[in-house]
Amino acid sequence: MNKRQKSAVETKRKLISAGLELIKEKGFDAINVEDITKKAGVAKGTFYTYFKRKEDIVMEISRTPFGEIADEIEQMENAELFDKLRHYFRRFMEQVEFCGIQICRECSCTVRKQATENKR
């Protein structure tokens, strides 16, 4: 990875970190792109290099941990349904504790909204 690519990864990480912190503090609906970029220490336009809209940052925040949970469940192919569900809910609650309930709520709403839009 060259210096420019490393800088881009770091900028995106700053935006995600700032978004997570602000959502935990104030809630998703109480913040805007400008709040996120100000906290991250980048120009407002920089946000749009990485994300199309504010909702996209929530999907990015949740993508890694929830993708990991899905992979873990998939690897439990011989496990009973009850064990898979127990594992899912335990890991989900770990994410709620780490990210905060606001992120989980918004992620759920965003996923529902996208599914509805995809049906159209």
LINGI-V753916 format. One record per helix or strand. SS is the DSSP state (@ for helix, = for strand). FROM is the first residue (numbers start at 1). LEN is the number of residues. If there is no record, write none. Layout:
ss = <SS:SS>
from = <FROM:FROM>
len = <LEN:LEN>
This chain:
ss = <@:@:@:@:@:@:@>
from = <3:28:33:44:54:81:101>
len = <24:3:8:7:22:19:19>
